[in-house]
Amino acid sequence: MKVYPAEFNVVFLCNLFGTIVSVPVCLIAEPNLSSWILRPRIAVAAVIYSGFISSIISVVMTWGLHLKGPVYIAIFKPLAIAIAASMSALFLGDALHLGSVIGAVVISLGFYAVIWGKAKEEVILVNDDQSPLLQSCKVENM
């Protein structure tokens, strides 16, 4: 994103090439073309809604990549799983199992540990021009 900071163009090209790659795979997996026809109106609405939401998510993630870097984007993926499990329990009435709760807690703790570490790293980088790894490797003159 530092070389080409146009988020919408990057997202469009990423989705376009993802579509180009997935079309032959889908046609090989399901060669019967009549199964690809969406008959009920709700199925068409679901596909359009899913495409719209995934496009918005791609734009937000690319924007975050432009602002903060790849670490922040990568740590949000596991957190999305925990959020989806809690939302399905809250809105759909799905059962929450003990493993799901423990996993969500571990994922959340890891998320906050990474955020805390990145905040500390940014404070160190602002105070000193060296990276944190180079600070611990200073060689003393004999």
N, C-alpha and C positions, 0 to 999 in steps of 0.2 A: 504494500500500500504506500510505501514511501516513494517508490519509483513511479507508480501510476495511481494517484489518489482519487480517481473517479469511482466512487463506491457503486453507483447504479450500473455503470458499464461493466464493472467486474462481476457483479451479481448476475447481470443479464447474460454475459458470456459463459459464466459458470453453469447457469441453469440451461442454457442452450446446448452446450457441449454434453452436459449430463443427459439431456433428452436425446441427443443424437446417439450417444452410447447405449442408452437403455432401450431404444426402440427395437433394434435387432435382437437383443436379448429377450425382450418380452414376446416378440413374434416367434422366436424359437421355442420359448417355454410354453406358449399357448398358440399353436398354429391355426386353430379354429377362429376365423375372423368374426363369426356371429357372436362369440362370447365377449367380444370387446364392445358391443353395443350397450349403452346405458339406457334402460327402458324406463324405470320409474323416475319421476321428476326429482325426488329426494336424492337419488344417486348422482344426478347431474349437479345438483346444488352442493353435495358433499365434495365432489371432485373440484369444483370451482373454488369452494371455500378452502379446501386443503391447499390448492395451488396458491391462492392469495395469501394465506397465513404463512406458508413456507417461504414465499417471496419476501414477506415482511421480516421474517426471522433472518433470512439471508442478508438483507440490507442492514439490519441492526447489528448482526454479528460482524459484518464487514466494516461498519462504522466503528464498532468497538475495537476491532483489529487496528484500524487507522489511528484511533486515539491512544490505546493503552498497550497494544502488542498482543502476540499470540498466547501468552500464558493465561491472560484473563479469559480469552475465548475458550481455551481448552478446559479450564476448570468449571465452566458453566455447563458443559455437556453432562457430567454425572449429576450435577445439581438439578438439572431438568428432569432426570429420572425420578429423583426424590419428590420433586414438586408434582410430577404427573401422578405418582402413587398417592400422594396426599389429596390431590384434587379429585381423583377418581373415588377415593373413600368419602370425601366430603360431598360431592355433587351426584355421584352415581350410586352411592351406597355400597360400594365394594368393601369387602372385609379387609381390614389391615391385619397382617400377620406380624408376629414378633420379629421375624427376620427382616421384614420390610421396614419396621420402625428402627431396628438396630442399624440396618444399612443406611437409612436416611440420616441417622445421627452421626455415623462414621463419615459419610459423605459431607455432611454439613461441617463437621469439625475439620476435615481436610481442606474444605473450601476456605474456611476462616483462617486456618493456619497459613495457607498460601497467600491470601490477601494480607495477612499480618506481616509475613516475610517480605512480600513485595513492597509494602509501605516502609518497612525498616530499610530495605535496600535503596529505595528512592531517597530517603533521608540521608543515608550515608553517601550516595552519589551526589547529592546537592552540596554536602559539606566538603567532599573531597572528590577530585577528578578521577581517582582510580576506581576500578571495579572492586566489589567486596572480596572477591577471591584473591586479588593481587595484594590487598591490604594484609592478609594473614601470611603472605609469602615474602615479606620484606626481608632482605638479607642484610645482616649487620656487618659492618666493616670490621675486619680484625686488626 
